[in-house]
Amino acid sequence: MILLDPTTIILMATLMAGAMSVVLYSAHLSFPKEIKGLKQWAGGLLLLAVGSVCFSLRGGILGNILPLICANSVLMWALGLTLIGTQKLYGQRPSWWLFHLIWALAMLGVGYWLIVEPNFAARVAVFSFLCFIFYACQVVLIYRFGEPHFSSKFFGALMFLQSVVVLTRGILALYMGSEHATLLTVGPFQSIYLATAHFMILLLAVGFMAVATRRLQTILERRSTLDPLTQVLNRRGFADIYAKEHALMLRESTAMTMLSIDLDYFKKINDRYGHATGDRVLIDVAEVIGKALRVSDHVARFGGEEFIVLLPNTGLDRARHIAERIQTALREPHGQGLPAYTVSIGIACQASADENLDGILMRADKALYSAKELGRDRIEIAAEAPSPKQAVRA
């Protein structure tokens, strides 16, 4: 069995931690603000490198006590920051109280077994068990809040393995003494632990970066299909949804209905109250429409003041009831100083899968124009789509 030199492994781990700290901090500066935790992980990795440097200063002019106290303190801060970073990544409240509690317990334990009653094995056991808490908390976080994607599974598996390695070292130190706890001698356990634990620094950073990158991909995909102002679907997102619902309609021989909704006299609102108020009105319309719909329904903004609603597995009677509910809700007084407004709605039912998206949109728009011409703040139903045979004759 090849036995690894501890000094070489620690030096390599220090360099890797410093390099990955730069990578993660660069990602923090360039990724969207929605992706959190990168800065904390970058800081944690940097502190791991600093802790290794403090550890290397033992035995010099500073003696052993001060470098060891500083090294253990900085290393515990580093692991605590990785926990905070993982919590931020998954949108959970940072457990700063746990961070400070474990750090204080580590300093008390390390200080007591280093100064008051020197015992290297006890010091290693205390430090390892407290580190295990940080790692175990992250395992639970990933299991509870991680999405079912390879990046999360990879990150979770690495964190679980690191937890086991740290816990094993603590148990060996507690029951087998300093011979198996020290990492400064060359031996089978020392080589395995050093190779695993320090190589995991790089792997854990890569795992965290993979999860953050996956989160970036999700955010970019969502931005490409959502209207930035109202956060409902845009044309592209709506077209994707329609394609899926159209395929389902074809398989199950059901009908679906579309509502074309347009604010009445929206230009007057902008002219009188300003475009900022107009934007708030659009946001309010999107929220009210969304609350009036079922989970299976979809709403999109097609630009300006026009909204489109897709009602899968819905006939005209049900669609008209939903349209009336939307109109009633929008007629009610609005909070936050918004002006009163109404909408006109055109309804088109697609009973045949032969009709495409452009066809049903055109019929819904014609019904909407009829509602506008007949006085606004009303609902009109489009004529049925011509059958394929009628379309050929025309």
C-alpha positions in Angstrom: 0.0 0.0 0.0 1.3 3.4 -0.9 1.5 5.7 2.1 1.1 9.4 1.4 3.1 12.2 3.0 0.8 14.3 5.3 2.7 17.5 4.6 2.3 17.1 0.8 -1.4 16.3 1.1 -2.1 19.3 3.4 -0.2 21.6 1.1 -2.2 20.4 -2.0 -5.5 20.8 -0.1 -4.5 24.3 0.9 -3.8 25.3 -2.7 -7.0 23.6 -3.9 -9.1 25.4 -1.3 -7.6 28.8 -2.2 -8.1 28.2 -5.9 -11.8 27.1 -5.5 -12.4 30.1 -3.2 -11.4 32.3 -6.1 -13.7 30.3 -8.5 -16.7 30.5 -6.2 -16.2 34.2 -5.5 -16.0 34.9 -9.2 -19.3 33.0 -9.6 -20.8 35.1 -6.8 -19.9 38.3 -8.7 -21.3 37.1 -12.0 -24.3 35.0 -11.1 -27.8 36.5 -10.5 -28.6 37.7 -7.1 -31.2 35.0 -6.7 -28.4 32.4 -6.3 -27.1 32.9 -2.8 -24.5 31.2 -0.7 -21.6 31.4 -3.1 -19.9 34.2 -1.2 -20.1 32.2 2.1 -18.7 29.1 0.5 -15.9 31.2 -1.1 -15.1 32.6 2.4 -15.2 29.2 4.0 -12.7 27.8 1.5 -10.4 30.7 2.0 -10.6 30.2 5.7 -9.7 26.6 5.3 -6.5 27.6 3.5 -5.8 30.2 6.2 -6.4 27.5 8.9 -3.9 25.2 7.2 -1.3 28.0 7.2 -1.9 28.7 10.9 -1.5 25.0 11.6 1.8 24.9 9.8 3.1 27.7 12.2 3.1 25.4 15.2 6.4 24.8 16.9 8.0 28.0 15.8 8.6 31.2 17.6 4.8 31.3 18.4 5.0 27.9 20.1 2.1 25.4 19.8 -0.8 26.8 21.7 -1.5 30.1 19.8 -1.1 28.6 16.3 -3.3 25.6 17.2 -6.0 27.8 18.8 -6.0 30.0 15.8 -6.0 27.1 13.4 -8.9 25.3 15.1 -10.9 28.6 15.4 -10.5 29.5 11.7 -11.2 25.9 10.5 -14.5 25.9 12.5 -15.4 29.3 11.1 -14.8 27.9 7.6 -17.1 24.9 8.1 -19.7 27.1 9.7 -19.7 29.4 6.7 -20.2 26.4 4.3 -23.4 25.5 6.3 -24.6 29.1 6.1 -23.9 29.1 2.4 -25.8 25.9 1.8 -28.8 27.3 3.8 -28.8 30.4 1.7 -28.6 28.4 -1.5 -31.7 26.5 -0.6 -33.5 29.7 0.6 -33.4 28.8 4.3 -32.8 31.2 7.2 -29.1 31.1 8.2 -28.5 29.4 11.5 -26.0 31.9 12.9 -26.9 30.8 16.4 -25.8 27.3 15.6 -22.6 28.6 14.0 -21.6 30.6 17.1 -22.7 27.9 19.5 -20.6 25.2 17.8 -17.6 27.5 17.4 -17.8 28.4 21.2 -18.0 24.7 22.2 -15.1 23.9 19.9 -13.0 26.6 21.4 -13.8 25.6 24.9 -13.1 21.9 24.2 -9.9 22.5 22.3 -8.7 25.1 24.8 -9.4 22.8 27.8 -7.7 19.7 26.3 -4.8 21.8 25.0 -4.0 24.1 27.9 -5.7 22.8 31.1 -5.4 19.1 30.6 -3.5 18.3 27.4 -5.0 15.4 25.6 -4.6 15.2 21.9 -7.1 12.4 21.3 -9.9 14.2 23.3 -9.2 17.4 21.4 -9.5 15.6 18.1 -12.7 13.8 19.2 -14.4 17.0 20.3 -13.4 18.9 17.1 -14.5 16.0 14.8 -17.9 15.6 16.5 -18.6 19.3 16.2 -17.5 19.3 12.6 -19.8 16.4 12.0 -22.8 18.5 13.1 -22.0 21.1 10.4 -21.8 18.4 7.7 -24.8 16.5 9.0 -27.0 19.6 8.9 -26.0 20.1 5.3 -26.9 16.5 4.4 -30.4 17.1 5.9 -30.7 20.4 3.9 -29.8 18.8 0.6 -32.1 15.8 1.3 -35.1 18.1 2.2 -34.7 20.9 -0.3 -32.5 19.6 -3.1 -34.3 19.1 -6.4 -34.3 15.6 -7.9 -31.3 16.3 -10.2 -27.9 14.7 -10.5 -26.2 17.8 -9.2 -28.1 17.7 -5.9 -27.6 13.9 -5.6 -23.9 14.3 -6.3 -23.5 17.1 -3.7 -25.5 15.2 -1.1 -23.5 12.0 -1.6 -20.2 13.9 -1.2 -21.5 15.7 2.0 -22.7 12.4 3.4 -19.3 10.7 2.7 -17.5 13.7 4.4 -19.8 13.4 7.4 -18.9 9.7 7.7 -15.2 10.3 7.4 -15.2 13.1 10.1 -17.3 11.0 12.4 -15.1 8.0 12.0 -12.0 10.0 12.9 -13.8 11.3 16.1 -14.8 7.8 17.1 -11.3 6.4 16.5 -9.7 9.2 18.5 -12.2 8.7 21.4 -11.8 4.9 21.6 -8.3 4.2 20.2 -6.3 7.1 21.4 -3.9 9.5 19.8 -2.1 6.9 17.7 -5.0 6.8 15.3 -6.0 10.5 15.7 -2.7 12.2 14.7 -2.3 13.0 11.0 1.4 13.9 11.3 2.6 10.4 11.1 2.6 8.2 8.0 0.2 5.2 8.4 -2.7 3.5 6.6 -5.4 5.3 8.4 -3.7 8.7 8.2 -3.1 8.2 4.4 -6.8 7.2 3.8 -8.2 10.0 6.0 -5.9 12.7 4.5 -6.5 11.6 0.9 -10.3 11.4 1.5 -10.9 14.4 3.7 -8.7 16.9 1.9 -9.6 15.7 -1.6 -13.2 16.2 -0.5 -12.5 19.9 -0.1 -12.2 20.2 -3.9 -15.1 17.8 -4.5 -17.5 19.5 -2.2 -16.7 22.9 -3.7 -17.3 21.3 -7.2 -20.6 19.8 -5.9 -21.8 23.1 -4.5 -20.8 24.9 -7.7 -22.8 22.2 -9.7 -25.9 22.9 -7.7 -25.5 26.6 -8.1 -25.0 26.2 -11.8 -28.1 24.1 -12.0 -30.0 26.8 -10.1 -28.6 29.4 -12.7 -29.9 27.2 -15.5 -33.4 27.0 -13.9 -33.5 30.8 -13.4 -32.4 31.5 -17.0 -35.0 29.1 -18.3 -37.7 30.7 -16.2 -36.7 34.2 -17.3 -36.9 33.2 -20.9 -40.5 32.0 -20.5 -41.8 34.6 -18.1 -42.9 38.2 -18.6 -40.4 40.3 -16.5 -43.0 42.8 -15.2 -45.9 40.6 -14.2 -44.1 37.2 -13.8 -46.7 35.4 -15.8 -45.9 33.5 -19.0 -44.7 35.4 -22.1 -45.4 34.4 -25.7 -42.7 31.8 -25.8 -43.7 30.2 -22.5 -47.3 30.2 -23.5 -46.5 28.5 -26.8 -44.7 25.7 -25.0 -47.6 25.2 -22.6 -50.1 25.2 -25.4 -48.1 22.6 -27.3 -48.3 20.3 -24.3 -52.0 20.9 -23.6 -52.7 20.4 -27.3 -51.0 17.0 -27.4 -53.0 16.0 -24.3 -56.2 17.2 -25.9 -55.4 15.1 -29.0 -54.8 12.0 -26.9 -57.9 12.4 -24.6 -60.3 14.0 -27.1 -61.2 16.9 -24.8 -61.8 20.5 -25.4 -60.0 23.6 -24.2 -60.9 27.2 -24.2 -58.9 30.5 -24.5 -59.7 33.9 -23.0 -58.3 37.0 -24.6 -58.4 39.8 -22.0 -57.6 43.4 -22.6 -57.7 46.4 -20.2 -60.2 49.1 -21.2 -58.8 52.6 -21.8 -55.4 51.6 -20.6 -53.8 54.5 -22.5 -55.8 57.0 -20.4 -54.5 55.4 -17.2 -50.9 55.8 -18.4 -51.6 59.4 -19.5 -53.4 60.4 -16.3 -51.5 58.5 -13.7 -48.1 57.8 -15.3 -46.5 54.7 -16.6 -45.3 53.6 -13.2 -48.9 53.4 -12.1 -49.8 51.7 -15.4 -47.2 49.0 -14.6 -48.7 48.5 -11.2 -52.1 48.0 -12.8 -50.7 45.4 -15.1 -49.2 43.5 -12.2 -52.5 43.7 -10.3 -54.4 42.4 -13.3 -52.0 39.4 -13.6 -52.4 38.6 -9.8 -56.2 38.9 -9.9 -56.4 36.7 -12.9 -54.1 34.1 -11.4 -56.1 33.9 -8.2 -59.3 33.3 -10.2 -57.9 30.4 -12.1 -57.4 26.7 -11.3 -54.0 25.1 -10.8 -54.3 23.5 -14.2 -55.0 26.8 -16.0 -52.4 29.1 -17.5 -52.1 32.9 -17.9 -49.7 34.8 -20.2 -49.1 38.4 -21.1 -48.9 39.0 -24.8 -47.5 42.5 -24.6 -49.0 45.8 -23.7 -52.2 45.4 -21.8 -53.3 42.1 -23.4 -53.5 38.8 -21.4 -54.3 35.4 -22.7 -55.7 32.6 -20.5 -55.7 28.9 -21.5 -58.3 26.7 -19.8 -57.5 23.0 -20.5 -60.3 20.5 -20.5 -62.9 23.3 -20.3 -66.0 24.0 -22.4 -67.7 27.3 -23.1 -70.0 27.3 -20.1 -67.2 26.8 -17.6 -65.0 29.3 -19.4 -67.7 32.0 -19.3 -68.1 31.4 -15.6 -64.4 31.9 -15.1 -64.4 35.0 -17.3 -67.2 36.5 -15.2 -65.4 35.7 -12.0 -62.3 37.5 -13.4 -64.4 40.6 -14.4 -66.1 40.7 -11.0 -62.8 40.6 -9.2 -61.3 43.3 -11.3 -64.2 45.7 -10.8 -63.7 45.6 -7.1 -61.8 48.5 -5.5 -58.0 48.1 -5.7 -55.6 48.8 -2.9 -52.3 50.7 -2.9 -53.9 53.7 -4.6 -54.6 52.0 -7.9 -57.3 53.6 -10.2 -60.5 51.8 -11.0 -60.3 49.8 -14.3 -62.2 47.2 -16.2 -61.4 44.6 -18.9 -63.0 43.2 -22.0 -62.9 39.5 -22.7 -63.2 37.4 -25.8 -63.7 33.6 -25.5 -62.9 31.0 -28.1 -63.4 27.2 -27.5 -61.2 24.7 -29.3 -63.1 21.5 -29.8 -61.0 20.1 -32.5 -57.3 19.3 -32.4 -57.1 20.3 -36.1 -57.0 23.9 -35.1 -53.7 25.4 -34.3 -52.6 28.1 -31.8 -52.8 30.9 -34.4 -56.3 29.9 -35.3 -57.8 29.9 -31.8 -55.9 33.1 -30.9 -57.4 34.8 -34.0 -60.9 33.8 -33.0 -60.4 34.9 -29.4 -59.1 38.3 -30.6 -62.1 38.8 -32.9 -64.4 38.1 -29.9 -62.4 40.6 -27.9 -62.7 43.3 -30.6 -66.4 42.7 -30.6 -66.5 43.3 -26.9 -64.6 46.5 -27.3 -66.9 47.7 -30.1 -70.1 46.8 -28.1 -69.1 49.1 -25.2 -66.2 47.4 -23.3 -66.3 45.8 -19.9 -68.2 42.8 -21.4 -67.7 39.3 -22.5 -68.1 38.0 -26.1 -67.9 34.5 -27.4 -66.2 33.7 -30.7 -67.9 31.7 -33.5 -66.9 28.1 -33.8 -63.9 27.3 -35.9 -64.7 26.1 -39.4 -64.2 22.3 -39.9 -61.4 21.2 -42.2 -63.9 20.5 -45.0 -65.4 24.0 -44.7 -61.9 25.5 -44.7 -61.0 23.7 -47.9 -64.3 24.9 -49.6 -63.5 28.4 -48.6 
